[in-house]
Amino acid sequence: MAPNLVEPGQNSESNPPRTPRALVAAVIIMGVMIILGTVLLVGIIIHRMMNHSSASPAPAASELSRAAAGPALLKLPRQPDEQVMAVTARPDGLLAVTLKTGQGDARILLWQPEQARLVAELDLTGPAAH
């Protein structure tokens, strides 16, 4: 005989099992979060549509001529045995180019790409022999 899962005197059809309160609270919280997220997303989209300027400023003539000319070429004053070890962009717009020779000597060149010119050179050779 199968064990009776319903206590005597209770009808299983009229008294369904109860959902835990934590589960109900989690469902309510997630529903509220979905609604808030949707409202926030729609608000951001409307804000961006209202504050978007339809007329973008025309590029300057110098920018157009530079774009038509192509990218600036970096012509470094290198010795035949020098290799480029690193190129690092600086916050002020300059490029720091590190060159190294086969003997271990190194130089750092500061290059300004907008004007295609060398700004400074730092020679990192070893100490001079006396």
N, CA, C and O atoms as CSV, one atom per row, in Angstrom:
chain,resi,resn,atom,element,x,y,z
A,1,MET,N,N,0.833,-1.167,0.000
A,1,MET,CA,C,0.000,0.000,0.000
A,1,MET,C,C,0.886,1.242,0.000
A,1,MET,O,O,1.878,1.313,0.726
A,2,ALA,N,N,0.516,2.211,-0.820
A,2,ALA,CA,C,1.309,3.429,-0.956
A,2,ALA,C,C,1.124,4.318,0.264
A,2,ALA,O,O,0.026,4.400,0.814
A,3,PRO,N,N,2.194,4.983,0.690
A,3,PRO,CA,C,2.046,5.875,1.845
A,3,PRO,C,C,1.155,7.057,1.489
A,3,PRO,O,O,1.167,7.548,0.361
A,4,ASN,N,N,0.399,7.494,2.453
A,4,ASN,CA,C,-0.518,8.608,2.260
A,4,ASN,C,C,0.252,9.914,2.456
A,4,ASN,O,O,0.744,10.194,3.549
A,5,LEU,N,N,0.355,10.729,1.359
A,5,LEU,CA,C,1.105,11.969,1.425
A,5,LEU,C,C,0.263,13.112,1.948
A,5,LEU,O,O,0.804,14.155,2.315
A,6,VAL,N,N,-1.043,12.941,1.989
A,6,VAL,CA,C,-1.939,13.986,2.470
A,6,VAL,C,C,-2.337,13.633,3.892
A,6,VAL,O,O,-2.705,12.498,4.194
A,7,GLU,N,N,-2.252,14.630,4.752
A,7,GLU,CA,C,-2.622,14.381,6.145
A,7,GLU,C,C,-4.104,14.078,6.227
A,7,GLU,O,O,-4.894,14.566,5.418
A,8,PRO,N,N,-4.467,13.295,7.177
A,8,PRO,CA,C,-5.889,12.956,7.314
A,8,PRO,C,C,-6.713,14.207,7.579
A,8,PRO,O,O,-6.331,15.064,8.376
A,9,GLY,N,N,-7.812,14.294,6.922
A,9,GLY,CA,C,-8.722,15.407,7.117
A,9,GLY,C,C,-8.471,16.555,6.158
A,9,GLY,O,O,-9.227,17.527,6.177
A,10,GLN,N,N,-7.413,16.486,5.294
A,10,GLN,CA,C,-7.138,17.556,4.333
A,10,GLN,C,C,-7.401,17.041,2.929
A,10,GLN,O,O,-7.119,15.886,2.609
A,11,ASN,N,N,-7.932,17.896,2.120
A,11,ASN,CA,C,-8.194,17.562,0.738
A,11,ASN,C,C,-7.084,18.186,-0.108
A,11,ASN,O,O,-6.899,19.402,-0.069
A,12,SER,N,N,-6.347,17.384,-0.866
A,12,SER,CA,C,-5.213,17.886,-1.633
A,12,SER,C,C,-5.654,18.810,-2.764
A,12,SER,O,O,-4.876,19.664,-3.190
A,13,GLU,N,N,-6.867,18.665,-3.255
A,13,GLU,CA,C,-7.333,19.511,-4.351
A,13,GLU,C,C,-7.724,20.898,-3.862
A,13,GLU,O,O,-7.551,21.863,-4.607
A,14,SER,N,N,-8.228,21.040,-2.680
A,14,SER,CA,C,-8.660,22.332,-2.178
A,14,SER,C,C,-7.524,23.101,-1.501
A,14,SER,O,O,-7.663,24.305,-1.285
A,15,ASN,N,N,-6.423,22.463,-1.163
A,15,ASN,CA,C,-5.320,23.098,-0.473
A,15,ASN,C,C,-4.008,22.815,-1.224
A,15,ASN,O,O,-3.246,21.939,-0.816
A,16,PRO,N,N,-3.735,23.556,-2.329
A,16,PRO,CA,C,-2.515,23.284,-3.088
A,16,PRO,C,C,-1.277,23.679,-2.280
A,16,PRO,O,O,-1.384,24.456,-1.331
A,17,PRO,N,N,-0.100,23.151,-2.646
A,17,PRO,CA,C,1.108,23.491,-1.898
A,17,PRO,C,C,1.406,24.993,-2.014
A,17,PRO,O,O,1.158,25.599,-3.056
A,18,ARG,N,N,1.931,25.579,-0.955
A,18,ARG,CA,C,2.188,27.022,-0.916
A,18,ARG,C,C,3.543,27.331,-1.519
A,18,ARG,O,O,4.502,26.579,-1.345
A,19,THR,N,N,3.615,28.460,-2.239
A,19,THR,CA,C,4.877,28.936,-2.812
A,19,THR,C,C,5.657,29.630,-1.703
A,19,THR,O,O,5.087,30.416,-0.947
A,20,PRO,N,N,6.943,29.352,-1.597
A,20,PRO,CA,C,7.737,30.008,-0.543
A,20,PRO,C,C,7.738,31.533,-0.716
A,20,PRO,O,O,7.759,32.042,-1.837
A,21,ARG,N,N,7.716,32.238,0.396
A,21,ARG,CA,C,7.666,33.706,0.356
A,21,ARG,C,C,8.905,34.302,-0.300
A,21,ARG,O,O,8.807,35.325,-0.979
A,22,ALA,N,N,10.062,33.688,-0.114
A,22,ALA,CA,C,11.293,34.203,-0.716
A,22,ALA,C,C,11.205,34.159,-2.237
A,22,ALA,O,O,11.689,35.072,-2.907
A,23,LEU,N,N,10.599,33.118,-2.789
A,23,LEU,CA,C,10.448,33.007,-4.226
A,23,LEU,C,C,9.498,34.074,-4.760
A,23,LEU,O,O,9.760,34.666,-5.808
A,24,VAL,N,N,8.419,34.323,-4.067
A,24,VAL,CA,C,7.471,35.358,-4.470
A,24,VAL,C,C,8.142,36.735,-4.416
A,24,VAL,O,O,7.957,37.550,-5.319
A,25,ALA,N,N,8.914,36.993,-3.367
A,25,ALA,CA,C,9.610,38.269,-3.238
A,25,ALA,C,C,10.636,38.441,-4.365
A,25,ALA,O,O,10.762,39.532,-4.920
A,26,ALA,N,N,11.359,37.386,-4.705
A,26,ALA,CA,C,12.352,37.467,-5.776
A,26,ALA,C,C,11.689,37.765,-7.115
A,26,ALA,O,O,12.215,38.558,-7.895
A,27,VAL,N,N,10.564,37.154,-7.391
A,27,VAL,CA,C,9.843,37.396,-8.655
A,27,VAL,C,C,9.351,38.842,-8.708
A,27,VAL,O,O,9.441,39.481,-9.756
A,28,ILE,N,N,8.840,39.359,-7.615
A,28,ILE,CA,C,8.352,40.739,-7.587
A,28,ILE,C,C,9.513,41.715,-7.792
A,28,ILE,O,O,9.396,42.666,-8.566
A,29,ILE,N,N,10.628,41.482,-7.102
A,29,ILE,CA,C,11.792,42.366,-7.236
A,29,ILE,C,C,12.321,42.356,-8.672
A,29,ILE,O,O,12.644,43.412,-9.215
A,30,MET,N,N,12.412,41.183,-9.288
A,30,MET,CA,C,12.897,41.110,-10.673
A,30,MET,C,C,11.940,41.808,-11.637
A,30,MET,O,O,12.376,42.456,-12.589
A,31,GLY,N,N,10.661,41.679,-11.395
A,31,GLY,CA,C,9.687,42.366,-12.243
A,31,GLY,C,C,9.836,43.880,-12.154
A,31,GLY,O,O,9.789,44.574,-13.170
A,32,VAL,N,N,10.015,44.390,-10.935
A,32,VAL,CA,C,10.209,45.824,-10.748
A,32,VAL,C,C,11.504,46.277,-11.436
A,32,VAL,O,O,11.527,47.340,-12.056
A,33,MET,N,N,12.567,45.495,-11.336
A,33,MET,CA,C,13.824,45.848,-11.976
A,33,MET,C,C,13.698,45.870,-13.502
A,33,MET,O,O,14.284,46.736,-14.151
A,34,ILE,N,N,12.959,44.953,-14.074
A,34,ILE,CA,C,12.744,44.937,-15.524
A,34,ILE,C,C,11.984,46.184,-15.952
A,34,ILE,O,O,12.332,46.814,-16.951
A,35,ILE,N,N,10.957,46.539,-15.205
A,35,ILE,CA,C,10.172,47.732,-15.548
A,35,ILE,C,C,11.025,48.990,-15.436
A,35,ILE,O,O,10.990,49.835,-16.331
A,36,LEU,N,N,11.797,49.132,-14.343
A,36,LEU,CA,C,12.667,50.303,-14.183
A,36,LEU,C,C,13.730,50.383,-15.277
A,36,LEU,O,O,14.008,51.468,-15.789
A,37,GLY,N,N,14.315,49.267,-15.632
A,37,GLY,CA,C,15.319,49.244,-16.691
A,37,GLY,C,C,14.742,49.647,-18.034
A,37,GLY,O,O,15.378,50.378,-18.793
A,38,THR,N,N,13.543,49.175,-18.331
A,38,THR,CA,C,12.895,49.538,-19.588
A,38,THR,C,C,12.574,51.019,-19.629
A,38,THR,O,O,12.802,51.673,-20.647
A,39,VAL,N,N,12.046,51.559,-18.538
A,39,VAL,CA,C,11.734,52.989,-18.485
A,39,VAL,C,C,13.011,53.815,-18.626
A,39,VAL,O,O,13.018,54.817,-19.340
A,40,LEU,N,N,14.077,53.415,-17.966
A,40,LEU,CA,C,15.348,54.124,-18.066
A,40,LEU,C,C,15.891,54.083,-19.499
A,40,LEU,O,O,16.359,55.102,-20.008
A,41,LEU,N,N,15.834,52.938,-20.141
A,41,LEU,CA,C,16.317,52.805,-21.513
A,41,LEU,C,C,15.516,53.682,-22.472
A,41,LEU,O,O,16.098,54.352,-23.325
A,42,VAL,N,N,14.204,53.687,-22.345
A,42,VAL,CA,C,13.360,54.535,-23.202
A,42,VAL,C,C,13.659,56.010,-22.924
A,42,VAL,O,O,13.702,56.810,-23.859
A,43,GLY,N,N,13.864,56.379,-21.668
A,43,GLY,CA,C,14.196,57.761,-21.332
A,43,GLY,C,C,15.519,58.196,-21.942
A,43,GLY,O,O,15.629,59.317,-22.439
A,44,ILE,N,N,16.517,57.335,-21.913
A,44,ILE,CA,C,17.815,57.669,-22.508
A,44,ILE,C,C,17.682,57.826,-24.018
A,44,ILE,O,O,18.263,58.744,-24.596
A,45,ILE,N,N,16.939,56.956,-24.652
A,45,ILE,CA,C,16.747,57.052,-26.106
A,45,ILE,C,C,16.043,58.356,-26.464
A,45,ILE,O,O,16.448,59.033,-27.409
A,46,ILE,N,N,15.010,58.713,-25.736
A,46,ILE,CA,C,14.289,59.965,-26.010
A,46,ILE,C,C,15.196,61.161,-25.757
A,46,ILE,O,O,15.193,62.111,-26.540
A,47,HIS,N,N,15.971,61.132,-24.680
A,47,HIS,CA,C,16.892,62.240,-24.372
A,47,HIS,C,C,17.913,62.428,-25.489
A,47,HIS,O,O,18.185,63.559,-25.891
A,48,ARG,N,N,18.474,61.349,-25.986
A,48,ARG,CA,C,19.465,61.453,-27.056
A,48,ARG,C,C,18.834,61.923,-28.363
A,48,ARG,O,O,19.468,62.644,-29.134
A,49,MET,N,N,17.611,61.526,-28.614
A,49,MET,CA,C,16.937,61.975,-29.839
A,49,MET,C,C,16.627,63.466,-29.762
A,49,MET,O,O,16.726,64.165,-30.770
A,50,MET,N,N,16.253,63.963,-28.586
A,50,MET,CA,C,15.887,65.373,-28.441
A,50,MET,C,C,17.130,66.271,-28.452
A,50,MET,O,O,17.051,67.404,-28.927
A,51,ASN,N,N,18.268,65.800,-27.945
A,51,ASN,CA,C,19.467,66.621,-27.834
A,51,ASN,C,C,20.464,66.381,-28.958
A,51,ASN,O,O,21.568,66.926,-28.921
A,52,HIS,N,N,20.109,65.594,-29.939
A,52,HIS,CA,C,21.013,65.311,-31.052
A,52,HIS,C,C,20.915,66.437,-32.069
A,52,HIS,O,O,19.835,66.728,-32.585
A,53,SER,N,N,22.062,67.076,-32.358
A,53,SER,CA,C,22.040,68.148,-33.346
A,53,SER,C,C,22.050,67.522,-34.736
A,53,SER,O,O,22.880,66.663,-35.035
A,54,SER,N,N,21.127,67.959,-35.574
A,54,SER,CA,C,21.010,67.380,-36.904
A,54,SER,C,C,22.069,67.911,-37.847
A,54,SER,O,O,22.426,67.234,-38.812
A,55,ALA,N,N,22.582,69.105,-37.593
A,55,ALA,CA,C,23.588,69.691,-38.472
A,55,ALA,C,C,24.956,69.516,-37.838
A,55,ALA,O,O,25.267,70.156,-36.833
A,56,SER,N,N,25.770,68.656,-38.420
A,56,SER,CA,C,27.117,68.483,-37.902
A,56,SER,C,C,28.018,69.521,-38.550
A,56,SER,O,O,27.830,69.855,-39.720
A,57,PRO,N,N,28.997,70.039,-37.807
A,57,PRO,CA,C,29.863,71.070,-38.371
A,57,PRO,C,C,30.679,70.518,-39.535
A,57,PRO,O,O,31.117,69.368,-39.515
A,58,ALA,N,N,30.873,71.352,-40.542
A,58,ALA,CA,C,31.637,70.941,-41.713
A,58,ALA,C,C,33.117,70.872,-41.355
A,58,ALA,O,O,33.604,71.714,-40.600
A,59,PRO,N,N,33.844,69.882,-41.885
A,59,PRO,CA,C,35.264,69.795,-41.570
A,59,PRO,C,C,36.026,70.963,-42.175
A,59,PRO,O,O,35.659,71.483,-43.229
A,60,ALA,N,N,37.081,71.363,-41.501
A,60,ALA,CA,C,37.895,72.486,-41.968
A,60,ALA,C,C,38.600,72.102,-43.264
A,60,ALA,O,O,38.800,70.922,-43.553
A,61,ALA,N,N,38.978,73.129,-44.046
A,61,ALA,CA,C,39.629,72.882,-45.333
A,61,ALA,C,C,40.968,72.188,-45.151
A,61,ALA,O,O,41.357,71.362,-45.977
A,62,SER,N,N,41.691,72.521,-44.058
A,62,SER,CA,C,42.985,71.871,-43.834
A,62,SER,C,C,42.815,70.384,-43.554
A,62,SER,O,O,43.643,69.574,-43.969
A,63,GLU,N,N,41.736,70.022,-42.848
A,63,GLU,CA,C,41.476,68.612,-42.586
A,63,GLU,C,C,41.150,67.876,-43.866
A,63,GLU,O,O,41.573,66.734,-44.044
A,64,LEU,N,N,40.400,68.509,-44.767
A,64,LEU,CA,C,40.065,67.871,-46.030
A,64,LEU,C,C,41.306,67.662,-46.889
A,64,LEU,O,O,41.466,66.608,-47.504
A,65,SER,N,N,42.182,68.659,-46.934
A,65,SER,CA,C,43.378,68.511,-47.760
A,65,SER,C,C,44.311,67.462,-47.170
A,65,SER,O,O,44.955,66.724,-47.916
A,66,ARG,N,N,44.397,67.383,-45.839
A,66,ARG,CA,C,45.238,66.382,-45.198
A,66,ARG,C,C,44.676,64.987,-45.433
A,66,ARG,O,O,45.434,64.043,-45.660
A,67,ALA,N,N,43.358,64.849,-45.382
A,67,ALA,CA,C,42.749,63.551,-45.622
A,67,ALA,C,C,42.962,63.114,-47.064
A,67,ALA,O,O,43.163,61.929,-47.331
A,68,ALA,N,N,42.918,64.064,-47.998
A,68,ALA,CA,C,43.119,63.728,-49.400
A,68,ALA,C,C,44.571,63.350,-49.658
A,68,ALA,O,O,44.854,62.529,-50.530
A,69,ALA,N,N,45.499,63.947,-48.899
A,69,ALA,CA,C,46.912,63.669,-49.102
A,69,ALA,C,C,47.307,62.312,-48.540
A,69,ALA,O,O,48.330,61.758,-48.943
A,70,GLY,N,N,46.534,61.773,-47.634
A,70,GLY,CA,C,46.843,60.481,-47.035
A,70,GLY,C,C,47.529,60.653,-45.698
A,70,GLY,O,O,47.716,61.779,-45.236
A,71,PRO,N,N,47.908,59.552,-45.069
A,71,PRO,CA,C,48.539,59.644,-43.748
A,71,PRO,C,C,49.949,60.218,-43.848
A,71,PRO,O,O,50.622,60.102,-44.872
A,72,ALA,N,N,50.369,60.838,-42.753
A,72,ALA,CA,C,51.722,61.392,-42.707
A,72,ALA,C,C,52.721,60.249,-42.614
A,72,ALA,O,O,52.520,59.294,-41.864
A,73,LEU,N,N,53.777,60.354,-43.367
A,73,LEU,CA,C,54.814,59.330,-43.340
A,73,LEU,C,C,55.865,59.703,-42.307
A,73,LEU,O,O,56.261,60.862,-42.188
A,74,LEU,N,N,56.301,58.710,-41.573
A,74,LEU,CA,C,57.317,58.915,-40.546
A,74,LEU,C,C,58.671,58.602,-41.157
A,74,LEU,O,O,59.005,57.437,-41.372
A,75,LYS,N,N,59.444,59.628,-41.434
A,75,LYS,CA,C,60.786,59.449,-41.986
A,75,LYS,C,C,61.771,59.715,-40.858
A,75,LYS,O,O,62.090,60.863,-40.546
A,76,LEU,N,N,62.239,58.644,-40.259
A,76,LEU,CA,C,63.137,58.747,-39.120
A,76,LEU,C,C,64.585,58.804,-39.570
A,76,LEU,O,O,64.975,58.132,-40.525
A,77,PRO,N,N,65.382,59.614,-38.875
A,77,PRO,CA,C,66.827,59.589,-39.131
A,77,PRO,C,C,67.431,58.368,-38.437
A,77,PRO,O,O,67.875,58.459,-37.292
A,78,ARG,N,N,67.448,57.221,-39.132
A,78,ARG,CA,C,67.936,55.977,-38.542
A,78,ARG,C,C,69.286,55.587,-39.126
A,78,ARG,O,O,69.586,55.855,-40.289
A,79,GLN,N,N,70.085,54.949,-38.289
A,79,GLN,CA,C,71.304,54.334,-38.773
A,79,GLN,C,C,70.928,52.973,-39.372
A,79,GLN,O,O,69.858,52.443,-39.075
A,80,PRO,N,N,71.792,52.411,-40.205
A,80,PRO,CA,C,71.446,51.145,-40.865
A,80,PRO,C,C,71.171,49.991,-39.900
A,80,PRO,O,O,70.371,49.115,-40.229
A,81,ASP,N,N,71.797,49.955,-38.729
A,81,ASP,CA,C,71.600,48.829,-37.819
A,81,ASP,C,C,70.522,49.086,-36.764
A,81,ASP,O,O,70.336,48.254,-35.876
A,82,GLU,N,N,69.814,50.199,-36.834
A,82,GLU,CA,C,68.764,50.506,-35.846
A,82,GLU,C,C,67.446,49.843,-36.215
A,82,GLU,O,O,67.087,49.721,-37.386
A,83,GLN,N,N,66.744,49.422,-35.180
A,83,GLN,CA,C,65.424,48.834,-35.347
A,83,GLN,C,C,64.432,49.592,-34.472
A,83,GLN,O,O,64.786,50.076,-33.397
A,84,VAL,N,N,63.195,49.690,-34.937
A,84,VAL,CA,C,62.140,50.303,-34.135
A,84,VAL,C,C,61.678,49.270,-33.115
A,84,VAL,O,O,61.209,48.191,-33.478
A,85,MET,N,N,61.816,49.609,-31.845
A,85,MET,CA,C,61.436,48.685,-30.771
A,85,MET,C,C,60.023,48.935,-30.269
A,85,MET,O,O,59.312,47.999,-29.903
A,86,ALA,N,N,59.611,50.224,-30.251
A,86,ALA,CA,C,58.274,50.541,-29.734
A,86,ALA,C,C,57.835,51.894,-30.257
A,86,ALA,O,O,58.652,52.778,-30.512
A,87,VAL,N,N,56.533,52.036,-30.413
A,87,VAL,CA,C,55.912,53.318,-30.738
A,87,VAL,C,C,54.803,53.516,-29.719
A,87,VAL,O,O,53.901,52.686,-29.606
A,88,THR,N,N,54.869,54.619,-28.974
A,88,THR,CA,C,53.907,54.876,-27.904
A,88,THR,C,C,53.243,56.228,-28.129
A,88,THR,O,O,53.927,57.229,-28.338
A,89,ALA,N,N,51.918,56.261,-28.088
A,89,ALA,CA,C,51.180,57.518,-28.213
A,89,ALA,C,C,51.167,58.221,-26.865
A,89,ALA,O,O,50.880,57.612,-25.834
A,90,ARG,N,N,51.482,59.508,-26.887
A,90,ARG,CA,C,51.479,60.319,-25.668
A,90,ARG,C,C,50.176,61.102,-25.578
A,90,ARG,O,O,49.517,61.304,-26.598
A,91,PRO,N,N,49.782,61.550,-24.378
A,91,PRO,CA,C,48.537,62.310,-24.228
A,91,PRO,C,C,48.525,63.629,-25.002
A,91,PRO,O,O,47.454,64.115,-25.366
A,92,ASP,N,N,49.704,64.218,-25.259
A,92,ASP,CA,C,49.742,65.493,-25.972
A,92,ASP,C,C,49.714,65.323,-27.492
A,92,ASP,O,O,49.856,66.306,-28.219
A,93,GLY,N,N,49.534,64.104,-27.982
A,93,GLY,CA,C,49.423,63.865,-29.413
A,93,GLY,C,C,50.715,63.447,-30.081
A,93,GLY,O,O,50.706,63.067,-31.252
A,94,LEU,N,N,51.825,63.506,-29.365
A,94,LEU,CA,C,53.105,63.102,-29.938
A,94,LEU,C,C,53.250,61.587,-29.875
A,94,LEU,O,O,52.608,60.919,-29.064
A,95,LEU,N,N,54.109,61.057,-30.750
A,95,LEU,CA,C,54.446,59.643,-30.719
A,95,LEU,C,C,55.881,59.503,-30.229
A,95,LEU,O,O,56.778,60.173,-30.740
A,96,ALA,N,N,56.102,58.653,-29.261
A,96,ALA,CA,C,57.449,58.362,-28.776
A,96,ALA,C,C,57.914,57.088,-29.469
A,96,ALA,O,O,57.349,56.016,-29.254
A,97,VAL,N,N,58.948,57.207,-30.304
A,97,VAL,CA,C,59.467,56.080,-31.078
A,97,VAL,C,C,60.800,55.668,-30.468
A,97,VAL,O,O,61.730,56.470,-30.384
A,98,THR,N,N,60.885,54.416,-30.047
A,98,THR,CA,C,62.110,53.900,-29.440
A,98,THR,C,C,62.881,53.107,-30.487
A,98,THR,O,O,62.351,52.167,-31.079
A,99,LEU,N,N,64.147,53.496,-30.715
A,99,LEU,CA,C,65.033,52.824,-31.660
A,99,LEU,C,C,66.170,52.177,-30.884
A,99,LEU,O,O,66.635,52.727,-29.885
A,100,LYS,N,N,66.624,50.999,-31.344
A,100,LYS,CA,C,67.709,50.300,-30.658
A,100,LYS,C,C,68.666,49.735,-31.698
A,100,LYS,O,O,68.241,49.228,-32.735
A,101,THR,N,N,69.968,49.826,-31.411
A,101,THR,CA,C,70.981,49.293,-32.313
A,101,THR,C,C,71.353,47.883,-31.890
A,101,THR,O,O,70.933,47.414,-30.832
A,102,GLY,N,N,72.136,47.211,-32.713
A,102,GLY,CA,C,72.601,45.873,-32.383
A,102,GLY,C,C,73.559,45.859,-31.214
A,102,GLY,O,O,73.705,44.831,-30.553
A,103,GLN,N,N,74.226,46.992,-30.935
A,103,GLN,CA,C,75.166,47.072,-29.810
A,103,GLN,C,C,74.459,47.382,-28.495
A,103,GLN,O,O,75.110,47.415,-27.451
A,104,GLY,N,N,73.151,47.608,-28.513
A,104,GLY,CA,C,72.414,47.887,-27.292
A,104,GLY,C,C,72.149,49.355,-27.049
A,104,GLY,O,O,71.449,49.695,-26.095
A,105,ASP,N,N,72.691,50.253,-27.888
A,105,ASP,CA,C,72.401,51.676,-27.737
A,105,ASP,C,C,70.967,51.939,-28.162
A,105,ASP,O,O,70.431,51.245,-29.026
A,106,ALA,N,N,70.349,52.941,-27.555
A,106,ALA,CA,C,68.949,53.233,-27.863
A,106,ALA,C,C,68.743,54.739,-27.967
A,106,ALA,O,O,69.489,55.531,-27.392
A,107,ARG,N,N,67.719,55.105,-28.709
A,107,ARG,CA,C,67.289,56.504,-28.832
A,107,ARG,C,C,65.772,56.532,-28.774
A,107,ARG,O,O,65.094,55.590,-29.185
A,108,ILE,N,N,65.258,57.644,-28.250
A,108,ILE,CA,C,63.810,57.881,-28.254
A,108,ILE,C,C,63.574,59.157,-29.041
A,108,ILE,O,O,64.135,60.208,-28.729
A,109,LEU,N,N,62.739,59.051,-30.064
A,109,LEU,CA,C,62.402,60.196,-30.896
A,109,LEU,C,C,60.965,60.589,-30.634
A,109,LEU,O,O,60.088,59.728,-30.565
A,110,LEU,N,N,60.709,61.900,-30.485
A,110,LEU,CA,C,59.343,62.393,-30.335
A,110,LEU,C,C,58.882,62.922,-31.688
A,110,LEU,O,O,59.473,63.854,-32.234
A,111,TRP,N,N,57.825,62.324,-32.225
A,111,TRP,CA,C,57.320,62.626,-33.561
A,111,TRP,C,C,55.948,63.271,-33.439
A,111,TRP,O,O,55.088,62.787,-32.703
A,112,GLN,N,N,55.746,64.373,-34.170
A,112,GLN,CA,C,54.452,65.046,-34.196
A,112,GLN,C,C,53.784,64.709,-35.532
A,112,GLN,O,O,54.135,65.297,-36.555
A,113,PRO,N,N,52.832,63.779,-35.542
A,113,PRO,CA,C,52.254,63.316,-36.804
A,113,PRO,C,C,51.431,64.377,-37.533
A,113,PRO,O,O,51.358,64.352,-38.762
A,114,GLU,N,N,50.806,65.314,-36.804
A,114,GLU,CA,C,49.983,66.325,-37.469
A,114,GLU,C,C,50.812,67.204,-38.392
A,114,GLU,O,O,50.347,67.604,-39.458
A,115,GLN,N,N,52.048,67.505,-37.981
A,115,GLN,CA,C,52.912,68.366,-38.780
A,115,GLN,C,C,54.034,67.587,-39.457
A,115,GLN,O,O,54.885,68.178,-40.122
A,116,ALA,N,N,54.041,66.275,-39.293
A,116,ALA,CA,C,55.035,65.390,-39.898
A,116,ALA,C,C,56.459,65.886,-39.623
A,116,ALA,O,O,57.262,66.050,-40.542
A,117,ARG,N,N,56.756,66.122,-38.332
A,117,ARG,CA,C,58.094,66.615,-37.996
A,117,ARG,C,C,58.586,65.966,-36.716
A,117,ARG,O,O,57.804,65.507,-35.883
A,118,LEU,N,N,59.901,65.940,-36.584
A,118,LEU,CA,C,60.569,65.422,-35.407
A,118,LEU,C,C,60.674,66.544,-34.383
A,118,LEU,O,O,61.201,67.612,-34.697
A,119,VAL,N,N,60.184,66.326,-33.162
A,119,VAL,CA,C,60.165,67.361,-32.128
A,119,VAL,C,C,61.418,67.297,-31.259
A,119,VAL,O,O,62.033,68.326,-30.978
A,120,ALA,N,N,61.796,66.099,-30.835
A,120,ALA,CA,C,62.942,65.967,-29.938
A,120,ALA,C,C,63.560,64.589,-30.091
A,120,ALA,O,O,62.939,63.655,-30.598
A,121,GLU,N,N,64.814,64.490,-29.631
A,121,GLU,CA,C,65.528,63.219,-29.675
A,121,GLU,C,C,66.266,63.034,-28.358
A,121,GLU,O,O,66.951,63.943,-27.890
A,122,LEU,N,N,66.123,61.857,-27.763
A,122,LEU,CA,C,66.816,61.522,-26.528
A,122,LEU,C,C,67.745,60.357,-26.825
A,122,LEU,O,O,67.286,59.265,-27.161
A,123,ASP,N,N,69.050,60.583,-26.702
A,123,ASP,CA,C,70.051,59.574,-26.999
A,123,ASP,C,C,70.371,58.816,-25.723
A,123,ASP,O,O,70.775,59.425,-24.732
A,124,LEU,N,N,70.198,57.492,-25.725
A,124,LEU,CA,C,70.408,56.663,-24.540
A,124,LEU,C,C,71.636,55.781,-24.701
A,124,LEU,O,O,71.621,54.630,-24.264
A,125,THR,N,N,72.693,56.286,-25.314
A,125,THR,CA,C,73.906,55.491,-25.475
A,125,THR,C,C,74.609,55.314,-24.144
A,125,THR,O,O,74.353,56.047,-23.189
A,126,GLY,N,N,75.483,54.347,-24.091
A,126,GLY,CA,C,76.208,54.074,-22.859
A,126,GLY,C,C,77.164,55.202,-22.537
A,126,GLY,O,O,77.319,56.121,-23.341
A,127,PRO,N,N,77.823,55.157,-21.360
A,127,PRO,CA,C,78.759,56.210,-20.971
A,127,PRO,C,C,79.940,56.256,-21.935
A,127,PRO,O,O,80.394,55.220,-22.420
A,128,ALA,N,N,80.432,57.456,-22.208
A,128,ALA,CA,C,81.546,57.630,-23.129
A,128,ALA,C,C,82.836,57.162,-22.479
A,128,ALA,O,O,83.078,57.401,-21.296
A,129,ALA,N,N,83.668,56.485,-23.283
A,129,ALA,CA,C,84.966,55.997,-22.763
A,129,ALA,C,C,85.979,57.128,-22.800
A,129,ALA,O,O,86.054,57.861,-23.786
A,130,HIS,N,N,86.769,57.278,-21.726
A,130,HIS,CA,C,87.775,58.340,-21.661
A,130,HIS,C,C,89.110,57.797,-22.009
A,130,HIS,O,O,90.095,58.536,-22.012
